Amino acid sequence: MSPDIRDTRQVSAVTDRPQVKYPFEFDGRWVLRYHVPYTVEHDGRTHRVVATIFMQPSVHGRIQVNCEGRLIAEYDELVPGQIVEITGDSWRVAAVEYRTRIVLERVADNSAQKESQTRE
């Protein structure tokens, strides 16, 4: 293999796109694998996001967000349709699969506000 061949995942240094905040997000979706820690950089600080999935009393998930060794957010008993906030952004739980993954979909700010008002 020639040393001039570049990895196809490499992104050009010159781009018009903003810096990616969630490196694991793809097409507005973020798949959090069971017990895999994800690192997110936000406001110059490193956040760690971990998902856990339980089976009893029914399949549901938990997402924990840590920063600098401190728990800053925990969402428990997650099922599809619920909204969570991670580093200031709203995500809708699209799927929870036992011991596999929690799938999040990015939520536009307006729809997240409407849903939280509807629940009140």
Disulfide bonds with the S-S distance in Angstrom:
none
